[in-house]
Amino acid sequence: MLTSVRDCLTGHGVASDRLHEEHFTSVPTAAPELTARTMTVENVGDVVVAAGRTMLDAGLAAGVPMPCSCTVGSCGECRIRLLRGEVRGTVEDGGVLACVSCPLTDTAVAIGPAEPRD
């Protein structure tokens, strides 16, 4: 896609020094788990995370308004708070990147950033 857009713009006379490209790489996604788990979303309810699915995939499939953007763990937009349980994937300061995380146990989460630490 980047090549097509660049070719189109330069074909319309846009100087190449006026173009800016960003290249992203993905982080490895969490390994699929063998057991479905329950993810309790604060103020929403229970969502079943099927074996091999990420917390984000399960939440979106259930109609939960979960934030997301890149879906590969690069942007941090899908960060949710882990209230209880364990996940395989990114956990930092109480936050989980839902797009690359699979629950290892039943979990409880809250949509929104982790609380600031003192």
Backbone as ProteinMPNN parsed JSONL, in Angstrom:
{"seq_chain_A": "MLTSVRDCLTGHGVASDRLHEEHFTSVPTAAPELTARTMTVENVGDVVVAAGRTMLDAGLAAGVPMPCSCTVGSCGECRIRLLRGEVRGTVEDGGVLACVSCPLTDTAVAIGPAEPRD", "coords_chain_A": {"N_chain_A": [[0.821, -1.181, 0.0], [1.941, 1.244, 0.783], [3.772, 1.69, -1.274], [2.062, 2.011, -3.488], [0.64, 4.357, -2.778], [2.754, 6.198, -2.571], [3.697, 6.125, -5.249], [1.418, 7.105, -6.558], [1.188, 9.71, -5.483], [3.684, 10.889, -6.216], [3.353, 10.659, -8.926], [1.425, 12.569, -9.309], [2.838, 14.844, -9.068], [3.853, 15.488, -6.532], [6.643, 16.266, -4.635], [9.257, 14.017, -3.777], [10.663, 14.539, -1.432], [8.779, 15.641, 0.158], [7.249, 13.677, 1.158], [6.355, 11.423, 3.75], [6.989, 8.411, 5.345], [5.934, 5.778, 7.471], [7.002, 2.875, 9.012], [5.969, -0.105, 10.437], [6.513, -2.777, 12.702], [5.413, -5.956, 13.791], [4.82, -7.293, 17.057], [5.424, -10.509, 18.495], [2.489, -12.447, 18.701], [0.486, -13.581, 21.451], [0.886, -16.948, 22.491], [-1.38, -19.479, 21.489], [-3.797, -20.651, 23.776], [-4.963, -23.683, 25.306], [-7.427, -23.901, 26.477], [-10.669, -22.56, 26.843], [-11.418, -19.466, 28.413], [-12.939, -17.378, 30.944], [-13.492, -13.956, 30.71], [-14.118, -11.4, 32.706], [-15.536, -8.373, 32.237], [-15.357, -5.284, 33.643], [-18.243, -3.495, 34.544], [-19.551, -4.458, 32.321], [-19.748, -7.321, 31.877], [-19.522, -10.944, 31.554], [-17.294, -12.468, 29.245], [-16.533, -14.986, 26.984], [-13.41, -16.206, 26.256], [-12.304, -17.844, 23.671], [-10.286, -20.784, 23.09], [-7.11, -20.066, 21.804], [-7.737, -17.491, 20.963], [-7.371, -13.926, 21.2], [-7.698, -11.613, 23.933], [-8.732, -9.205, 23.041], [-9.911, -9.925, 20.536], [-11.977, -11.623, 21.448], [-13.468, -9.875, 23.082], [-14.315, -7.867, 21.235], [-15.808, -9.47, 19.466], [-17.889, -10.111, 21.129], [-19.177, -7.75, 21.312], [-18.202, -5.832, 23.033], [-17.137, -2.563, 23.774], [-14.175, -2.187, 23.108], [-11.052, -0.52, 23.147], [-8.924, -0.106, 20.3], [-6.363, -0.236, 17.776], [-3.854, -0.724, 16.068], [-3.707, -3.521, 16.335], [-1.572, -5.283, 16.692], [0.042, -5.004, 18.878], [1.702, -2.766, 18.927], [0.923, -0.052, 19.214], [-0.373, 0.438, 21.671], [-2.961, 1.22, 22.157], [-4.953, -0.597, 22.807], [-4.751, -1.138, 25.468], [-5.755, -2.44, 28.541], [-6.946, -2.691, 31.948], [-5.761, -5.167, 34.104], [-7.459, -6.764, 36.489], [-7.725, -9.108, 37.895], [-6.38, -12.39, 37.788], [-4.346, -14.231, 35.366], [-2.391, -13.652, 32.453], [-1.074, -14.553, 29.237], [1.125, -12.728, 27.519], [1.463, -9.215, 27.079], [1.976, -7.65, 30.077], [2.075, -4.986, 32.154], [2.663, -2.848, 34.778], [0.056, -3.324, 35.727], [-1.386, -3.175, 33.41], [-2.63, -4.533, 30.327], [-1.974, -5.494, 27.028], [-4.481, -6.027, 25.088], [-4.731, -6.985, 22.493], [-2.682, -8.757, 21.991], [-2.724, -10.608, 23.966], [-3.545, -13.572, 25.768], [-5.733, -15.196, 27.998], [-4.543, -17.024, 30.813], [-5.826, -17.933, 32.983], [-9.152, -17.633, 34.382], [-10.181, -14.279, 34.118], [-10.427, -10.854, 35.278], [-11.132, -7.695, 34.054], [-10.714, -4.177, 33.355], [-11.801, -1.663, 31.202], [-9.715, 0.768, 29.997], [-6.915, 2.85, 30.939], [-4.173, 1.709, 33.026], [-4.066, 2.398, 36.511], [-2.248, 5.231, 37.728], [0.956, 4.798, 39.232], [2.354, 5.335, 42.483]], "CA_chain_A": [[0.0, 0.0, 0.0], [2.817, 2.414, 0.814], [4.325, 1.886, -2.617], [1.001, 2.543, -4.356], [0.356, 5.747, -2.402], [3.918, 6.987, -2.963], [3.677, 6.239, -6.702], [0.308, 7.981, -6.932], [1.518, 11.097, -5.118], [4.757, 11.4, -7.079], [2.761, 10.771, -10.257], [0.66, 13.808, -9.35], [3.738, 15.98, -8.927], [4.323, 15.752, -5.172], [8.075, 15.987, -4.526], [9.521, 12.899, -2.867], [11.122, 15.028, -0.125], [7.592, 16.071, 0.903], [6.55, 12.475, 1.608], [6.831, 10.79, 4.983], [6.479, 7.055, 5.503], [6.187, 5.106, 8.733], [6.985, 1.425, 8.882], [5.735, -0.741, 11.719], [6.691, -4.217, 12.774], [4.542, -6.511, 14.822], [5.419, -8.114, 18.101], [4.795, -11.831, 18.441], [1.236, -12.548, 19.443], [0.514, -14.58, 22.516], [0.666, -18.325, 22.043], [-2.743, -19.926, 21.762], [-4.021, -21.508, 24.944], [-5.765, -24.851, 24.966], [-8.689, -23.889, 27.196], [-11.436, -21.315, 26.855], [-11.434, -18.813, 29.726], [-13.911, -16.298, 31.1], [-12.961, -12.624, 30.973], [-15.171, -10.547, 33.247], [-15.227, -6.982, 31.931], [-16.003, -4.405, 34.619], [-19.404, -2.737, 34.061], [-20.09, -5.045, 31.094], [-20.147, -8.7, 32.139], [-18.605, -12.021, 31.2], [-17.003, -12.769, 27.848], [-15.745, -16.208, 26.847], [-12.264, -16.108, 25.352], [-12.098, -19.195, 23.145], [-8.898, -21.223, 22.957], [-6.418, -19.525, 20.64], [-8.154, -16.124, 20.638], [-6.87, -12.903, 22.109], [-8.721, -10.945, 24.746], [-9.355, -8.206, 22.172], [-10.795, -10.621, 19.589], [-13.165, -12.098, 22.156], [-14.256, -8.721, 23.501], [-14.968, -7.255, 20.068], [-16.816, -10.407, 18.965], [-19.026, -10.061, 22.054], [-19.774, -6.419, 21.268], [-17.652, -4.954, 24.072], [-16.469, -1.428, 23.131], [-12.77, -2.195, 23.513], [-10.224, 0.337, 22.297], [-7.891, -0.796, 19.531], [-5.923, 0.473, 16.585], [-2.97, -1.495, 15.196], [-3.992, -4.94, 16.604], [-0.361, -6.102, 16.735], [0.809, -4.709, 20.077], [2.661, -1.677, 18.745], [0.461, 1.309, 19.54], [-0.808, 0.539, 23.06], [-4.345, 1.697, 22.228], [-5.829, -1.645, 23.349], [-4.365, -1.381, 26.863], [-6.826, -2.557, 29.526], [-6.421, -2.989, 33.29], [-5.973, -6.516, 34.607], [-7.877, -6.684, 37.889], [-7.568, -10.416, 38.518], [-6.045, -13.466, 36.868], [-3.052, -14.24, 34.696], [-2.459, -13.696, 30.994], [0.157, -14.689, 28.467], [1.183, -11.552, 26.658], [2.068, -8.043, 27.696], [1.415, -7.159, 31.333], [3.009, -4.009, 32.7], [2.018, -1.893, 35.684], [-1.372, -3.599, 35.807], [-2.015, -3.041, 32.1], [-2.508, -5.649, 29.387], [-2.291, -5.196, 25.637], [-5.487, -7.057, 24.811], [-4.622, -7.535, 21.138], [-1.659, -9.795, 21.932], [-2.776, -11.348, 25.222], [-4.505, -14.656, 25.959], [-5.818, -15.507, 29.426], [-4.105, -18.328, 31.309], [-6.838, -18.257, 33.989], [-10.263, -16.691, 34.28], [-9.662, -12.949, 34.421], [-11.313, -9.696, 35.401], [-10.439, -6.552, 33.464], [-11.447, -2.919, 33.213], [-11.382, -0.945, 30.005], [-9.094, 2.032, 30.352], [-5.505, 2.708, 31.303], [-3.818, 1.314, 34.387], [-3.974, 3.517, 37.459], [-0.868, 5.669, 37.93], [1.607, 4.281, 40.431], [3.058, 6.35, 43.267]], "C_chain_A": [[0.873, 1.255, 0.0], [3.376, 2.721, -0.566], [3.293, 2.497, -3.545], [0.706, 4.003, -4.062], [1.51, 6.646, -2.829], [3.925, 7.201, -4.477], [2.577, 7.179, -7.184], [0.652, 9.444, -6.662], [2.624, 11.661, -5.999], [4.265, 11.531, -8.517], [1.922, 12.022, -10.428], [1.521, 15.023, -9.034], [4.19, 16.313, -7.513], [5.789, 15.341, -5.09], [8.326, 14.904, -3.478], [10.012, 13.369, -1.501], [9.97, 15.569, 0.722], [6.803, 14.883, 1.458], [7.194, 11.93, 2.878], [6.182, 9.423, 5.098], [6.838, 6.54, 6.88], [6.056, 3.614, 8.499], [6.882, 0.818, 10.267], [6.046, -2.219, 11.614], [5.807, -4.727, 13.891], [5.356, -7.258, 15.854], [4.76, -9.481, 18.018], [3.5, -11.839, 19.242], [1.353, -13.652, 20.472], [0.227, -15.954, 21.939], [-0.753, -18.749, 22.373], [-2.801, -20.839, 22.98], [-4.986, -22.617, 24.557], [-7.158, -24.841, 25.574], [-9.367, -22.535, 27.076], [-11.453, -20.767, 28.278], [-12.504, -17.74, 29.741], [-13.174, -15.014, 31.437], [-14.139, -11.773, 31.445], [-14.753, -9.094, 33.031], [-16.046, -6.102, 32.864], [-17.085, -3.561, 33.934], [-19.994, -3.266, 32.759], [-20.607, -6.451, 31.356], [-19.108, -9.692, 31.659], [-18.51, -12.213, 29.697], [-16.179, -14.045, 27.835], [-14.648, -15.955, 25.827], [-11.944, -17.526, 24.901], [-10.609, -19.504, 23.055], [-8.301, -20.639, 21.679], [-6.808, -18.114, 20.25], [-7.549, -15.148, 21.632], [-8.034, -12.305, 22.885], [-9.45, -9.891, 23.909], [-10.33, -8.856, 21.198], [-12.096, -11.038, 20.253], [-14.062, -10.939, 22.567], [-15.005, -8.082, 22.341], [-16.068, -8.155, 19.506], [-18.068, -10.404, 19.835], [-19.679, -8.685, 22.104], [-19.294, -5.472, 22.357], [-16.896, -3.814, 23.381], [-15.02, -1.298, 23.603], [-11.96, -1.312, 22.577], [-9.206, -0.501, 21.527], [-7.513, 0.059, 18.326], [-5.11, -0.475, 15.705], [-3.22, -3.003, 15.242], [-2.766, -5.849, 16.591], [0.541, -5.753, 17.92], [1.793, -3.568, 19.975], [2.204, -0.347, 19.321], [0.034, 1.494, 20.996], [-2.245, 0.994, 23.24], [-5.267, 0.689, 22.905], [-5.535, -1.953, 24.816], [-5.597, -1.361, 27.771], [-6.186, -2.883, 30.869], [-6.76, -4.416, 33.68], [-6.251, -6.413, 36.096], [-7.625, -7.99, 38.636], [-7.217, -11.421, 37.426], [-4.668, -13.296, 36.253], [-3.263, -14.334, 33.198], [-1.088, -14.0, 30.426], [0.121, -13.548, 27.463], [1.774, -10.406, 27.454], [1.31, -7.624, 28.938], [2.46, -6.231, 31.932], [2.234, -3.024, 33.549], [0.504, -2.082, 35.75], [-2.102, -3.48, 34.493], [-1.721, -4.231, 31.207], [-2.798, -5.125, 27.996], [-3.193, -6.319, 25.147], [-5.321, -7.698, 23.44], [-3.588, -8.638, 21.015], [-1.658, -10.668, 23.184], [-3.881, -12.393, 25.218], [-4.553, -14.971, 27.452], [-5.33, -16.918, 29.733], [-5.08, -18.859, 32.349], [-8.061, -17.404, 33.678], [-9.746, -15.345, 34.761], [-10.792, -11.965, 34.67], [-10.507, -8.513, 34.904], [-11.342, -5.329, 33.493], [-10.913, -2.229, 31.984], [-10.877, 0.419, 30.448], [-7.677, 1.801, 30.817], [-5.33, 2.262, 32.75], [-3.737, 2.557, 35.256], [-2.516, 3.931, 37.63], [-0.316, 5.129, 39.246], [2.304, 5.425, 41.157], [4.531, 6.098, 43.284]], "O_chain_A": [[0.575, 2.219, -0.705], [3.442, 3.881, -0.974], [3.611, 3.407, -4.31], [0.54, 4.802, -4.983], [1.29, 7.725, -3.38], [4.134, 8.321, -4.944], [2.786, 7.959, -8.114], [0.433, 10.308, -7.511], [2.517, 12.789, -6.48], [4.712, 12.415, -9.248], [1.721, 12.492, -11.548], [1.0, 16.105, -8.765], [4.851, 17.331, -7.31], [6.144, 14.212, -5.432], [7.686, 14.882, -2.426], [9.803, 12.676, -0.505], [10.171, 15.92, 1.885], [5.802, 15.069, 2.15], [8.412, 11.975, 3.049], [4.965, 9.293, 4.964], [7.916, 6.829, 7.399], [5.108, 3.153, 7.863], [7.631, 1.191, 11.17], [5.863, -2.833, 10.563], [5.495, -3.995, 14.83], [6.433, -7.783, 15.568], [3.642, -9.594, 17.516], [3.441, -11.291, 20.342], [2.204, -14.535, 20.374], [-0.573, -16.102, 21.016], [-1.271, -18.406, 23.437], [-1.937, -21.695, 23.171], [-5.735, -22.492, 23.588], [-7.988, -25.682, 25.228], [-8.722, -21.493, 27.192], [-11.499, -21.534, 29.239], [-12.927, -17.25, 28.694], [-12.334, -14.986, 32.337], [-15.045, -11.468, 30.67], [-13.745, -8.642, 33.573], [-17.275, -6.167, 32.876], [-16.853, -2.986, 32.871], [-20.84, -2.61, 32.151], [-21.772, -6.745, 31.089], [-17.962, -9.332, 31.392], [-19.504, -12.132, 28.976], [-15.222, -14.171, 28.6], [-14.907, -15.548, 24.694], [-11.381, -18.314, 25.659], [-9.779, -18.601, 22.955], [-8.907, -20.707, 20.61], [-6.26, -17.579, 19.286], [-7.252, -15.51, 22.771], [-9.199, -12.477, 22.527], [-10.658, -9.709, 24.058], [-11.459, -8.387, 21.049], [-13.18, -10.838, 19.703], [-15.282, -11.013, 22.416], [-16.196, -7.789, 22.452], [-17.131, -7.673, 19.116], [-19.17, -10.659, 19.351], [-20.632, -8.477, 22.855], [-19.903, -4.427, 22.586], [-16.089, -4.073, 22.488], [-14.687, -0.415, 24.393], [-12.152, -1.344, 21.362], [-8.69, -1.49, 22.047], [-8.253, 0.955, 17.92], [-5.62, -0.976, 14.703], [-2.958, -3.692, 14.255], [-2.909, -7.067, 16.49], [1.697, -6.174, 17.952], [2.642, -3.41, 20.852], [3.015, 0.405, 19.861], [0.079, 2.615, 21.504], [-2.703, 1.141, 24.373], [-6.262, 1.08, 23.516], [-6.035, -2.946, 25.345], [-6.373, -0.406, 27.772], [-5.029, -3.299, 30.929], [-7.917, -4.829, 33.598], [-5.38, -6.021, 36.872], [-7.349, -7.993, 39.836], [-7.688, -11.321, 36.293], [-3.93, -12.361, 36.566], [-4.183, -15.001, 32.725], [-0.067, -13.734, 31.059], [-0.807, -13.432, 26.663], [2.516, -10.631, 28.411], [0.131, -7.28, 28.863], [3.594, -6.64, 32.186], [1.258, -2.432, 33.089], [-0.243, -1.106, 35.821], [-3.318, -3.663, 34.447], [-0.671, -4.862, 31.329], [-3.764, -4.388, 27.8], [-2.731, -7.416, 24.834], [-5.731, -8.842, 23.243], [-3.602, -9.386, 20.038], [-0.693, -11.39, 23.435], [-4.99, -12.152, 24.741], [-3.51, -15.009, 28.105], [-5.648, -17.874, 29.026], [-5.164, -20.065, 32.58], [-8.007, -16.542, 32.8], [-8.961, -15.279, 35.707], [-11.948, -12.208, 34.321], [-9.348, -8.337, 35.278], [-12.561, -5.431, 33.636], [-9.704, -2.21, 31.749], [-11.552, 1.131, 31.192], [-7.282, 0.661, 31.063], [-6.225, 2.421, 33.581], [-3.38, 3.637, 34.784], [-1.635, 3.072, 37.674], [-1.033, 5.02, 40.24], [2.786, 6.368, 40.529], [5.28, 6.858, 43.899]]}, "name": "protein", "num_of_chains": 1, "seq": "MLTSVRDCLTGHGVASDRLHEEHFTSVPTAAPELTARTMTVENVGDVVVAAGRTMLDAGLAAGVPMPCSCTVGSCGECRIRLLRGEVRGTVEDGGVLACVSCPLTDTAVAIGPAEPRD"}
